[in-house]
């Protein structure tokens, strides 16, 4: 049987300031399972993902997991130079647990640096997007 789809969503209809963004998690991960992860970016007017793909050498997505969530994220795509991009990932779950997954889109990171998918500190660059989602493995 196919695993349930788990969707993390961040919507901020009025942009910075004003109303708070709406951050939701729909669905729970199954224990000891594998998922194909896909992330997309958009603003009120347009899809941003095509720009990230076009300028893939200038972008990288990171996925720090915290709070005891037994989840591992691995890159499943590369930029034109063979470095990790992070729009497509392989997600693997372990035992039942809960915690958080943060999605961080960096612009102009140092891709050869010692940064890892769950620790972008060494990559530097500018953070374009950073959102933390709650997750549960059942």
N, CA, C and O atoms as a MOPAC input file, in Angstrom:
PM7 MOZYME 1SCF
protein

 N      0.85100 1    -1.19200 1     0.00000 1
 C      0.00000 1     0.00000 1     0.00000 1
 C      0.88300 1     1.23700 1     0.00000 1
 O      1.92100 1     1.28900 1     0.65900 1
 N      0.44700 1     2.21100 1    -0.74500 1
 C      1.19900 1     3.46700 1    -0.83100 1
 C      1.09300 1     4.21800 1     0.48600 1
 O      0.05900 1     4.18100 1     1.15300 1
 N      2.16300 1     4.89400 1     0.85200 1
 C      2.13400 1     5.69900 1     2.06400 1
 C      1.26600 1     6.92400 1     1.86600 1
 O      1.16500 1     7.47000 1     0.76700 1
 N      0.64600 1     7.34100 1     2.94900 1
 C     -0.15000 1     8.55700 1     2.93300 1
 C      0.73100 1     9.73000 1     2.53600 1
 O      1.93100 1     9.74300 1     2.81100 1
 N      0.12500 1    10.71000 1     1.88800 1
 C      0.83600 1    11.93600 1     1.57400 1
 C      0.84500 1    12.82200 1     2.81500 1
 O     -0.19100 1    13.02700 1     3.44700 1
 N      2.01300 1    13.34300 1     3.15600 1
 C      2.15100 1    14.28000 1     4.25900 1
 C      2.49200 1    15.62900 1     3.63600 1
 O      3.46300 1    15.74500 1     2.88700 1
 N      1.69500 1    16.64400 1     3.94600 1
 C      1.87300 1    17.95400 1     3.33400 1
 C      2.17700 1    19.00100 1     4.38900 1
 O      1.42000 1    19.18100 1     5.34300 1
 N      3.30900 1    19.69800 1     4.20100 1
 C      3.64700 1    20.86500 1     5.01600 1
 C      3.29700 1    22.08400 1     4.17400 1
 O      3.68600 1    22.16800 1     3.01000 1
 N      2.55700 1    23.03700 1     4.76100 1
 C      2.13800 1    24.21100 1     4.00900 1
 C      2.38400 1    25.47200 1     4.82000 1
 O      2.11000 1    25.51600 1     6.01900 1
 N      2.90200 1    26.49600 1     4.15500 1
 C      3.12600 1    27.81600 1     4.74600 1
 C      2.48800 1    28.82800 1     3.80700 1
 O      2.87900 1    28.93100 1     2.64400 1
 N      1.50200 1    29.58100 1     4.30600 1
 C      0.81800 1    30.58100 1     3.48600 1
 C      0.78800 1    31.88700 1     4.26500 1
 O      0.33900 1    31.92800 1     5.41000 1
 N      1.26600 1    32.94600 1     3.63900 1
 C      1.24000 1    34.28400 1     4.23700 1
 C      0.66900 1    35.23200 1     3.18200 1
 O      1.41100 1    35.85900 1     2.42500 1
 N     -0.67300 1    35.32500 1     3.14500 1
 C     -1.33400 1    36.03600 1     2.05700 1
 C     -1.00700 1    37.52000 1     1.99400 1
 O     -1.04300 1    38.11300 1     0.91600 1
 N     -0.68500 1    38.13800 1     3.14300 1
 C     -0.39400 1    39.57300 1     3.09600 1
 C      1.10200 1    39.87400 1     3.18600 1
 O      1.49100 1    41.01900 1     3.41700 1
 N      1.94200 1    38.85300 1     3.00600 1
 C      3.38600 1    39.08300 1     3.02300 1
 C      3.89000 1    39.42800 1     4.41100 1
 O      3.22300 1    39.16000 1     5.41100 1
 N      5.08100 1    40.03000 1     4.46500 1
 C      5.68300 1    40.40600 1     5.74000 1
 C      4.78900 1    41.36600 1     6.49700 1
 O      4.14300 1    42.23500 1     5.91200 1
 N      4.76100 1    41.19100 1     7.82600 1
 C      3.93400 1    42.07200 1     8.65500 1
 C      2.47000 1    41.70500 1     8.54700 1
 O      2.12000 1    40.70800 1     7.91600 1
 N      1.60400 1    42.51500 1     9.16600 1
 C      0.16800 1    42.25400 1     9.08000 1
 C     -0.21500 1    40.94700 1     9.73500 1
 O      0.24500 1    40.63600 1    10.83400 1
 N     -1.05500 1    40.18300 1     9.06500 1
 C     -1.53900 1    38.91800 1     9.61100 1
 C     -0.41700 1    37.88400 1     9.68900 1
 O      0.49000 1    37.86500 1     8.85700 1
 N     -0.49700 1    37.03100 1    10.70100 1
 C      0.47100 1    35.95100 1    10.83300 1
 C      0.28700 1    34.93800 1     9.70500 1
 O     -0.82500 1    34.75100 1     9.21100 1
 N      1.37000 1    34.29100 1     9.30000 1
 C      1.23500 1    33.22900 1     8.29800 1
 C      0.49800 1    32.03400 1     8.88300 1
 O      0.43200 1    31.86300 1    10.10000 1
 N     -0.05400 1    31.21100 1     7.99900 1
 C     -0.72500 1    29.98100 1     8.40500 1
 C      0.21500 1    28.82500 1     8.06700 1
 O      0.53900 1    28.58900 1     6.90200 1
 N      0.64700 1    28.11100 1     9.10700 1
 C      1.56000 1    26.98400 1     8.94600 1
 C      0.80100 1    25.72500 1     9.34000 1
 O      0.33700 1    25.60800 1    10.47400 1
 N      0.67200 1    24.77700 1     8.40700 1
 C     -0.09700 1    23.56800 1     8.68600 1
 C      0.68600 1    22.32300 1     8.27700 1
 O      1.51400 1    22.35100 1     7.36600 1
 N      0.39700 1    21.24200 1     8.97400 1
 C      0.87600 1    19.91600 1     8.60300 1
 C     -0.36100 1    19.04500 1     8.42800 1
 O     -1.19000 1    18.93900 1     9.33100 1
 N     -0.47800 1    18.42400 1     7.25700 1
 C     -1.60300 1    17.54400 1     6.97600 1
 C     -1.08000 1    16.12300 1     6.81300 1
 O     -0.23100 1    15.85600 1     5.96200 1
 N     -1.59300 1    15.22200 1     7.63300 1
 C     -1.17900 1    13.82000 1     7.56400 1
 C     -0.03100 1    13.52300 1     8.50200 1
 O      0.65800 1    14.43300 1     8.96400 1
 N      0.17400 1    12.24800 1     8.78100 1
 C      1.27400 1    11.78300 1     9.61700 1
 C      2.11200 1    10.79300 1     8.82800 1
 O      1.60700 1    10.09200 1     7.95100 1
 N      3.39500 1    10.74300 1     9.14800 1
 C      4.28300 1     9.76200 1     8.53200 1
 C      4.03500 1     8.39000 1     9.15700 1
 O      3.68100 1     8.29200 1    10.33100 1
 N      4.22200 1     7.34200 1     8.37400 1
 C      4.18500 1     5.97800 1     8.89400 1
 C      5.57200 1     5.63800 1     9.42100 1
 O      6.57500 1     6.11100 1     8.88600 1
 N      5.63300 1     4.82200 1    10.46500 1
 C      6.92600 1     4.40100 1    11.01600 1
 C      7.64900 1     3.49100 1    10.03400 1
 O      7.02700 1     2.72500 1     9.29900 1
 N      8.97600 1     3.58900 1    10.03600 1
 C      9.83000 1     2.71800 1     9.22800 1
 C      9.40200 1     2.66700 1     7.76700 1
 O      9.22200 1     1.59200 1     7.19300 1
 N      9.24200 1     3.84900 1     7.17700 1
 C      8.76000 1     3.95200 1     5.80100 1
 C      9.64100 1     4.92100 1     5.00800 1
 O     10.46600 1     5.64000 1     5.57100 1
 N      9.44500 1     4.91900 1     3.69700 1
 C     10.17100 1     5.81500 1     2.80200 1
 C      9.18400 1     6.67200 1     2.02900 1
 O      8.09900 1     6.22000 1     1.66100 1
 N      9.57400 1     7.90500 1     1.79200 1
 C      8.74300 1     8.87300 1     1.07000 1
 C      9.59900 1     9.60600 1     0.05000 1
 O     10.80400 1     9.77300 1     0.23400 1
 N      8.95400 1    10.04200 1    -1.03400 1
 C      9.57600 1    10.95000 1    -1.98600 1
 C      9.17700 1    12.35500 1    -1.56800 1
 O      7.98800 1    12.67300 1    -1.51900 1
 N     10.15400 1    13.20000 1    -1.26500 1
 C      9.86600 1    14.56600 1    -0.85100 1
 C      9.98200 1    15.52600 1    -2.01500 1
 O     10.89800 1    15.41900 1    -2.82900 1
 N      9.04900 1    16.46600 1    -2.09300 1
 C      9.07100 1    17.51500 1    -3.10400 1
 C      8.72900 1    18.82700 1    -2.43100 1
 O      7.75900 1    18.90100 1    -1.67700 1
 N      9.51400 1    19.86800 1    -2.69200 1
 C      9.22000 1    21.18300 1    -2.13700 1
 C      9.00700 1    22.15900 1    -3.28800 1
 O      9.71900 1    22.11600 1    -4.29100 1
 N      8.02400 1    23.03300 1    -3.13300 1
 C      7.78400 1    24.09400 1    -4.11200 1
 C      7.69900 1    25.42700 1    -3.38400 1
 O      7.29700 1    25.49200 1    -2.22200 1
 N      8.08100 1    26.48000 1    -4.07900 1
 C      8.06000 1    27.83200 1    -3.52700 1
 C      7.25100 1    28.73100 1    -4.45300 1
 O      7.34800 1    28.63200 1    -5.67600 1
 N      6.44600 1    29.61600 1    -3.84800 1
 C      5.64000 1    30.56200 1    -4.63000 1
 C      5.37000 1    31.78900 1    -3.77000 1
 O      5.43300 1    31.73100 1    -2.54200 1
 N      5.06900 1    32.90200 1    -4.43500 1
 C      4.55000 1    34.05300 1    -3.70300 1
 C      3.14400 1    34.31400 1    -4.20500 1
 O      2.58300 1    33.49200 1    -4.93000 1
 N      2.56700 1    35.44100 1    -3.83200 1
 C      1.17400 1    35.71400 1    -4.19300 1
 C      0.96700 1    35.75700 1    -5.70600 1
 O     -0.13100 1    35.48300 1    -6.19000 1
 N      2.01700 1    36.09900 1    -6.45400 1
 C      1.87900 1    36.36100 1    -7.88300 1
 C      2.39900 1    35.26200 1    -8.79800 1
 O      1.93500 1    35.12300 1    -9.93000 1
 N      3.37000 1    34.47500 1    -8.31100 1
 C      3.99400 1    33.53700 1    -9.23900 1
 C      4.65100 1    32.37400 1    -8.50900 1
 O      4.92600 1    32.43000 1    -7.31100 1
 N      4.89200 1    31.31500 1    -9.28300 1
 C      5.68000 1    30.19800 1    -8.79200 1
 C      7.15000 1    30.59500 1    -8.78900 1
 O      7.64300 1    31.13600 1    -9.77900 1
 N      7.85300 1    30.33700 1    -7.69700 1
 C      9.27200 1    30.67200 1    -7.58200 1
 C     10.14400 1    29.45700 1    -7.91000 1
 O     11.31200 1    29.60900 1    -8.26900 1
 N      9.57800 1    28.25100 1    -7.78700 1
 C     10.35400 1    27.03500 1    -8.01600 1
 C     11.07000 1    27.02400 1    -9.37200 1
 O     12.23200 1    26.62000 1    -9.42700 1
 N     10.41700 1    27.45700 1   -10.48900 1
 C     11.14700 1    27.45300 1   -11.76300 1
 C     12.41000 1    28.32400 1   -11.73600 1
 O     13.41200 1    27.97800 1   -12.36100 1
 N     12.36400 1    29.44500 1   -11.01800 1
 C     13.54500 1    30.30900 1   -10.90500 1
 C     14.65100 1    29.60200 1   -10.11300 1
 O     15.82800 1    29.68300 1   -10.46400 1
 N     14.24900 1    28.89900 1    -9.02500 1
 C     15.22600 1    28.15400 1    -8.23100 1
 C     15.86800 1    27.07400 1    -9.10200 1
 O     17.07500 1    26.84900 1    -9.01900 1
 N     15.06600 1    26.40300 1    -9.93800 1
 C     15.59200 1    25.35700 1   -10.81400 1
 C     16.51900 1    25.94200 1   -11.87300 1
 O     17.57000 1    25.37300 1   -12.17000 1
 N     16.12700 1    27.08800 1   -12.44500 1
 C     16.93500 1    27.72900 1   -13.48500 1
 C     18.27700 1    28.19500 1   -12.91500 1
 O     19.31000 1    28.09100 1   -13.57600 1
 N     18.25100 1    28.70600 1   -11.69100 1
 C     19.46500 1    29.18400 1   -11.02400 1
 C     19.88800 1    28.17800 1    -9.94900 1
 O     20.22900 1    28.55200 1    -8.82700 1
 N     19.85500 1    26.87400 1   -10.32400 1
 C     20.08300 1    25.81900 1    -9.33400 1
 C     21.46600 1    25.88300 1    -8.69100 1
 O     21.63400 1    25.44500 1    -7.55300 1
 N     22.46400 1    26.42400 1    -9.40300 1
 C     23.79900 1    26.53600 1    -8.81500 1
 C     23.86100 1    27.61100 1    -7.73600 1
 O     24.81700 1    27.65300 1    -6.96100 1
 N     22.84900 1    28.48600 1    -7.67700 1
 C     22.81400 1    29.57500 1    -6.70000 1
 C     21.87400 1    29.29900 1    -5.52400 1
 O     21.69300 1    30.16000 1    -4.66300 1
 N     21.27000 1    28.09400 1    -5.48200 1
 C     20.30200 1    27.77600 1    -4.43200 1
 C     20.58000 1    26.39900 1    -3.83100 1
 O     21.14000 1    25.51900 1    -4.48500 1
 N     20.17900 1    26.23500 1    -2.58000 1
 C     20.21900 1    24.92700 1    -1.93000 1
 C     19.18400 1    24.93200 1    -0.81600 1
 O     19.03700 1    25.91400 1    -0.08800 1
 N     18.46400 1    23.81100 1    -0.69500 1
 C     17.45000 1    23.67400 1     0.35100 1
 C     18.01300 1    22.73900 1     1.42300 1
 O     18.60800 1    21.70500 1     1.12200 1
 N     17.80700 1    23.13500 1     2.68300 1
 C     18.26500 1    22.35600 1     3.82700 1
 C     17.05900 1    21.93900 1     4.65400 1
 O     16.02100 1    22.60000 1     4.63000 1
 N     17.20000 1    20.83100 1     5.38900 1
 C     16.09100 1    20.25900 1     6.14900 1
 C     16.53000 1    19.81400 1     7.53800 1
 O     16.60500 1    18.61200 1     7.79100 1
 N     16.82300 1    20.74700 1     8.45300 1
 C     17.14000 1    20.32700 1     9.81700 1
 C     15.92100 1    19.68700 1    10.49500 1
 O     14.81000 1    20.21400 1    10.42600 1
 N     16.14800 1    18.54500 1    11.14900 1
 C     15.10900 1    17.83100 1    11.88700 1
 C     15.44400 1    17.97000 1    13.36800 1
 O     16.60300 1    17.82400 1    13.75400 1
 N     14.43600 1    18.25200 1    14.20800 1
 C     14.70000 1    18.48700 1    15.62700 1
 C     13.55100 1    17.96800 1    16.48600 1
 O     12.54400 1    17.47100 1    15.98200 1
 N     13.73200 1    18.09800 1    17.78300 1
 C     12.67200 1    17.78300 1    18.72800 1
 C     12.37800 1    16.30300 1    18.88900 1
 O     11.32400 1    15.93300 1    19.40500 1
 N     13.30500 1    15.44800 1    18.45200 1
 C     13.09600 1    14.01500 1    18.62800 1
 C     12.40900 1    13.31200 1    17.47800 1
 O     12.14500 1    12.11300 1    17.56800 1
 N     12.10400 1    14.02900 1    16.38300 1
 C     11.46600 1    13.39700 1    15.22300 1
 C     12.46500 1    12.43600 1    14.57500 1
 O     13.55600 1    12.84400 1    14.17800 1
 N     12.08900 1    11.16300 1    14.46900 1
 C     12.96300 1    10.12400 1    13.95800 1
 C     12.83000 1    10.05700 1    12.43500 1
 O     12.23900 1     9.12800 1    11.88400 1
 N     13.39600 1    11.07000 1    11.77200 1
 C     13.21400 1    11.24700 1    10.33400 1
 C     14.54500 1    11.65900 1     9.72700 1
 O     15.26600 1    12.48200 1    10.29100 1
 N     14.86500 1    11.08700 1     8.58100 1
 C     16.09500 1    11.42100 1     7.87000 1
 C     15.73300 1    11.91500 1     6.47800 1
 O     14.90800 1    11.31100 1     5.79200 1
 N     16.35000 1    13.00900 1     6.06500 1
 C     16.12300 1    13.56600 1     4.73700 1
 C     17.44200 1    13.49900 1     3.96800 1
 O     18.49200 1    13.86700 1     4.49500 1
 N     17.38600 1    13.02600 1     2.71800 1
 C     18.57800 1    12.94500 1     1.86900 1
 C     18.28400 1    13.60200 1     0.52500 1
 O     17.16300 1    13.52800 1     0.02200 1
 N     19.28900 1    14.24000 1    -0.04700 1
 C     19.11400 1    14.87800 1    -1.35300 1
 C     18.84200 1    13.83800 1    -2.43200 1
 O     19.44700 1    12.76600 1    -2.43900 1
 N     17.92100 1    14.16400 1    -3.34700 1
 C     17.60600 1    13.28700 1    -4.47000 1
 C     17.67600 1    14.05400 1    -5.78900 1
 O     17.13400 1    13.61000 1    -6.80100 1
 N     18.34700 1    15.21000 1    -5.77100 1
 C     18.55300 1    15.97000 1    -6.99700 1
 C     19.84700 1    16.75800 1    -6.87500 1
 O     20.37600 1    16.95300 1    -5.78100 1
 N     20.34700 1    17.20900 1    -8.02800 1
 C     21.59900 1    17.95100 1    -8.05900 1
 C     21.44600 1    19.15700 1    -8.97600 1
 O     20.57500 1    19.19600 1    -9.84500 1
 N     22.32500 1    20.14900 1    -8.75600 1
 C     22.35700 1    21.27900 1    -9.67200 1
 C     23.18200 1    20.89100 1   -10.90000 1
 O     23.65300 1    19.75900 1   -11.00500 1
 N     23.35200 1    21.82400 1   -11.81600 1
 C     24.07300 1    21.54200 1   -13.06200 1
 C     25.54800 1    21.23200 1   -12.83300 1
 O     26.20800 1    20.68000 1   -13.71300 1
 N     26.07300 1    21.58300 1   -11.65100 1
 C     27.47200 1    21.31200 1   -11.32600 1
 C     27.64400 1    20.01700 1   -10.52800 1
 O     28.76100 1    19.67700 1   -10.13700 1
 N     26.54400 1    19.29300 1   -10.28600 1
 C     26.61300 1    18.04200 1    -9.54700 1
 C     26.57500 1    18.20600 1    -8.03700 1
 O     26.85300 1    17.25900 1    -7.30200 1
 N     26.23400 1    19.39500 1    -7.57000 1
 C     26.08700 1    19.64700 1    -6.13500 1
 C     24.62900 1    19.49500 1    -5.72000 1
 O     23.74200 1    19.60100 1    -6.56700 1
 N     24.35500 1    19.24800 1    -4.43100 1
 C     22.97300 1    19.05900 1    -3.98000 1
 C     22.11700 1    20.30900 1    -4.18600 1
 O     22.59400 1    21.43600 1    -4.05600 1
 N     20.83200 1    20.08200 1    -4.51300 1
 C     19.88500 1    21.18200 1    -4.67100 1
 C     18.82200 1    21.12600 1    -3.57300 1
 O     18.70100 1    22.06900 1    -2.79200 1
 N     18.05100 1    20.03700 1    -3.50100 1
 C     17.10600 1    19.84800 1    -2.40700 1
 C     15.64700 1    20.10100 1    -2.72200 1
 O     14.82900 1    20.13800 1    -1.80300 1
 N     15.28300 1    20.27700 1    -3.98800 1
 C     13.86400 1    20.36700 1    -4.32600 1
 C     13.22500 1    18.98100 1    -4.28600 1
 O     12.03100 1    18.84600 1    -4.01800 1
 N     14.02800 1    17.95900 1    -4.55400 1
 C     13.58500 1    16.56100 1    -4.48900 1
 C     14.41300 1    15.85900 1    -3.42200 1
 O     15.64000 1    15.96700 1    -3.41300 1
 N     13.74700 1    15.14000 1    -2.52300 1
 C     14.45400 1    14.45200 1    -1.45100 1
 C     13.89800 1    13.04400 1    -1.24600 1
 O     12.79000 1    12.72300 1    -1.67500 1
 N     14.69500 1    12.22100 1    -0.58300 1
 C     14.24900 1    10.92300 1    -0.08500 1
 C     14.09300 1    11.08800 1     1.42200 1
 O     15.03100 1    11.49600 1     2.10600 1
 N     12.91500 1    10.77200 1     1.93400 1
 C     12.61700 1    10.90900 1     3.35400 1
 C     12.41100 1     9.51000 1     3.92900 1
 O     11.62500 1     8.72500 1     3.39800 1
 N     13.12000 1     9.20100 1     5.01700 1
 C     13.01100 1     7.90000 1     5.65300 1
 C     12.62500 1     8.10500 1     7.11300 1
 O     13.20100 1     8.94200 1     7.80700 1
 N     11.64100 1     7.32800 1     7.57200 1
 C     11.19800 1     7.43600 1     8.95500 1
 C     11.66600 1     6.23300 1     9.75500 1
 O     11.89800 1     5.15000 1     9.21600 1
 N     11.79900 1     6.45400 1    11.06000 1
 C     12.12200 1     5.38100 1    11.99200 1
 C     10.92300 1     5.13200 1    12.88500 1
 O      9.78500 1     5.07100 1    12.41700 1
 N     11.18500 1     4.99000 1    14.16200 1
 C     10.13300 1     4.67900 1    15.13300 1
 C      9.19100 1     5.86100 1    15.33800 1
 O      9.50900 1     7.00400 1    15.01200 1
 N      8.02400 1     5.54500 1    15.88800 1
 C      7.02500 1     6.56900 1    16.19100 1
 C      7.65000 1     7.67600 1    17.04300 1
 O      8.34900 1     7.40100 1    18.01800 1
 N      7.38900 1     8.92500 1    16.66300 1
 C      7.97400 1    10.07100 1    17.35300 1
 C      7.32400 1    11.33900 1    16.82000 1
 O      6.55600 1    11.30300 1    15.85900 1
 N      7.64200 1    12.45600 1    17.45800 1
 C      7.17700 1    13.73600 1    16.93000 1
 C      8.26100 1    14.77500 1    17.14300 1
 O      9.13100 1    14.61900 1    17.99900 1
 N      8.19800 1    15.82100 1    16.36500 1
 C      9.19000 1    16.87800 1    16.42900 1
 C      8.97100 1    17.84800 1    15.29700 1
 O      7.83400 1    18.09600 1    14.89600 1
 N     10.06700 1    18.40600 1    14.77000 1
 C      9.93500 1    19.41800 1    13.73000 1
 C     10.88700 1    19.15400 1    12.56700 1
 O     11.92400 1    18.50500 1    12.70600 1
 N     10.48500 1    19.68500 1    11.41500 1
 C     11.33600 1    19.73600 1    10.23300 1
 C     11.34700 1    21.19900 1     9.80100 1
 O     10.29000 1    21.80400 1     9.62200 1
 N     12.53700 1    21.76600 1     9.63400 1
 C     12.64300 1    23.13800 1     9.14800 1
 C     13.07600 1    23.08300 1     7.69200 1
 O     13.98400 1    22.33200 1     7.33700 1
 N     12.42500 1    23.87700 1     6.84900 1
 C     12.78100 1    23.98100 1     5.43700 1
 C     13.47300 1    25.32700 1     5.26500 1
 O     12.89400 1    26.37600 1     5.54800 1
 N     14.72200 1    25.28500 1     4.79700 1
 C     15.51400 1    26.50300 1     4.63100 1
 C     16.00200 1    26.57800 1     3.18500 1
 O     16.72400 1    25.69500 1     2.72200 1
 N     15.60800 1    27.63100 1     2.48000 1
 C     16.10700 1    27.87800 1     1.12600 1
 C     17.19400 1    28.94200 1     1.22700 1
 O     16.93900 1    30.06900 1     1.65000 1
 N     18.40800 1    28.56700 1     0.83300 1
 C     19.53200 1    29.51400 1     0.85500 1
 C     19.86300 1    29.95100 1    -0.55900 1
 O     19.84000 1    29.15000 1    -1.49400 1
 N     20.17100 1    31.23200 1    -0.70200 1
 C     20.60700 1    31.80900 1    -1.96600 1
 C     22.11900 1    32.01900 1    -1.89200 1
 O     22.63800 1    32.55700 1    -0.91400 1
 N     22.80400 1    31.59100 1    -2.92800 1
 C     24.25400 1    31.69300 1    -3.04700 1
 C     25.01000 1    31.06700 1    -1.87200 1
 O     25.90100 1    31.70000 1    -1.30600 1
 N     24.65900 1    29.81700 1    -1.49700 1
 C     25.44700 1    29.13500 1    -0.47200 1
 C     26.77500 1    28.66200 1    -1.07700 1
 O     26.91000 1    28.56200 1    -2.29700 1
 N     27.73800 1    28.37700 1    -0.21900 1
 C     28.99100 1    27.76200 1    -0.66200 1
 C     28.73900 1    26.25600 1    -0.67400 1
 O     28.81200 1    25.59700 1     0.36300 1
 N     28.44500 1    25.72400 1    -1.84900 1
 C     28.01800 1    24.32600 1    -1.92400 1
 C     29.13000 1    23.33600 1    -1.63100 1
 O     28.84300 1    22.19800 1    -1.25900 1
 N     30.36900 1    23.71900 1    -1.78000 1
 C     31.46500 1    22.80700 1    -1.49000 1
 C     31.81500 1    22.78300 1    -0.01100 1
 O     32.68300 1    22.01800 1     0.41200 1
 N     31.14500 1    23.61400 1     0.77500 1
 C     31.45700 1    23.73400 1     2.20200 1
 C     31.03800 1    22.47200 1     2.94600 1
 O     30.45600 1    21.55700 1     2.36400 1
 N     31.33800 1    22.43800 1     4.22600 1
 C     31.05400 1    21.26500 1     5.05100 1
 C     29.59000 1    21.19000 1     5.48800 1
 O     29.23700 1    20.36200 1     6.32800 1
 N     28.74400 1    22.03900 1     4.93000 1
 C     27.32800 1    22.02100 1     5.29700 1
 C     26.69800 1    20.69000 1     4.91200 1
 O     27.05800 1    20.09600 1     3.89600 1
 N     25.75100 1    20.22200 1     5.73200 1
 C     25.00800 1    19.00400 1     5.42500 1
 C     23.53400 1    19.35600 1     5.31400 1
 O     23.13000 1    20.46300 1     5.67100 1
 N     22.73100 1    18.42300 1     4.82400 1
 C     21.31500 1    18.67900 1     4.58400 1
 C     20.59100 1    19.13500 1     5.84900 1
 O     19.60700 1    19.87200 1     5.77600 1
 N     21.08700 1    18.68900 1     7.01900 1
 C     20.41300 1    19.07100 1     8.25600 1
 C     21.18800 1    20.11000 1     9.06500 1
 O     20.81000 1    20.43000 1    10.19100 1
 N     22.27900 1    20.64000 1     8.48700 1
 C     23.05500 1    21.67200 1     9.17100 1
 C     23.65400 1    22.63500 1     8.14300 1
 O     24.77800 1    22.44100 1     7.68000 1
 N     22.89100 1    23.67300 1     7.79200 1
 C     23.34800 1    24.59200 1     6.75000 1
 C     24.38900 1    25.61500 1     7.20800 1
 O     24.83200 1    26.43300 1     6.40100 1
 N     24.78600 1    25.58900 1     8.47200 1
 C     25.63700 1    26.65000 1     9.02500 1
 C     26.86900 1    26.95000 1     8.16600 1
 O     27.17500 1    28.11600 1     7.91600 1
 N     27.57200 1    25.92200 1     7.71700 1
 C     28.80800 1    26.14000 1     6.96400 1
 C     28.56600 1    26.66600 1     5.55500 1
 O     29.49500 1    27.15500 1     4.91300 1
 N     27.33700 1    26.57200 1     5.06700 1
 C     27.06000 1    26.97500 1     3.69000 1
 C     27.06100 1    28.48600 1     3.51000 1
 O     27.35400 1    28.98300 1     2.42300 1
 N     26.73500 1    29.22200 1     4.57400 1
 C     26.63300 1    30.66800 1     4.41400 1
 C     25.50900 1    31.01300 1     3.45200 1
 O     24.50000 1    30.31100 1     3.38900 1
 N     25.68300 1    32.08100 1     2.71100 1
 C     24.64600 1    32.52000 1     1.78600 1
 C     23.54800 1    33.26200 1     2.52300 1
 O     23.63200 1    33.48400 1     3.73100 1
 N     22.52600 1    33.64000 1     1.78700 1
 C     21.40700 1    34.39300 1     2.34300 1
 C     20.18500 1    33.48900 1     2.43600 1
 O     19.86100 1    32.78000 1     1.48400 1
 N     19.50200 1    33.51400 1     3.58900 1
 C     18.29500 1    32.71100 1     3.75700 1
 C     17.12600 1    33.42700 1     3.10100 1
 O     16.74500 1    34.52000 1     3.52000 1
 N     16.55100 1    32.80300 1     2.06000 1
 C     15.37100 1    33.35000 1     1.38400 1
 C     14.09600 1    32.92200 1     2.08900 1
 O     13.15600 1    33.70700 1     2.21200 1
 N     14.06100 1    31.67500 1     2.55400 1
 C     12.88100 1    31.11700 1     3.20400 1
 C     13.35600 1    30.25600 1     4.36200 1
 O     14.32600 1    29.50900 1     4.23000 1
 N     12.67100 1    30.35900 1     5.50600 1
 C     12.92000 1    29.45700 1     6.63500 1
 C     11.61900 1    29.27000 1     7.39700 1
 O     11.10600 1    30.20600 1     8.01000 1
 N     11.09300 1    28.06000 1     7.35300 1
 C      9.83100 1    27.74600 1     8.00100 1
 C      9.97500 1    26.42300 1     8.73200 1
 O     10.51900 1    25.45800 1     8.19400 1
 N      9.47500 1    26.38700 1     9.97500 1
 C      9.51600 1    25.15400 1    10.76900 1
 C      8.12200 1    24.54400 1    10.83800 1
 O      7.14200 1    25.22400 1    11.14200 1
 N      8.05500 1    23.24600 1    10.55000 1
 C      6.80100 1    22.50200 1    10.53500 1
 C      6.83500 1    21.42400 1    11.61700 1
 O      7.89500 1    20.86800 1    11.90800 1
 N      5.69100 1    21.13100 1    12.20600 1
 C      5.55900 1    20.01600 1    13.13700 1
 C      5.31300 1    18.74400 1    12.34700 1
 O      4.60900 1    18.75200 1    11.33800 1
 N      5.90100 1    17.65400 1    12.81600 1
 C      5.69900 1    16.37500 1    12.15700 1
 C      5.51500 1    15.26100 1    13.15800 1
 O      6.05400 1    15.31300 1    14.26300 1
 N      4.74800 1    14.24300 1    12.77100 1
 C      4.51300 1    13.08600 1    13.62900 1
 C      4.70200 1    11.81700 1    12.82600 1
 O      4.25100 1    11.71000 1    11.68600 1
 N      5.37700 1    10.85400 1    13.44000 1
 C      5.50200 1     9.51100 1    12.87200 1
 C      4.67500 1     8.60600 1    13.75300 1
 O      4.86800 1     8.56200 1    14.96800 1
 N      3.74200 1     7.87400 1    13.13500 1
 C      2.86000 1     6.98400 1    13.91000 1
 C      3.19000 1     5.53000 1    13.65200 1
 O      2.55100 1     4.64300 1    14.21800 1

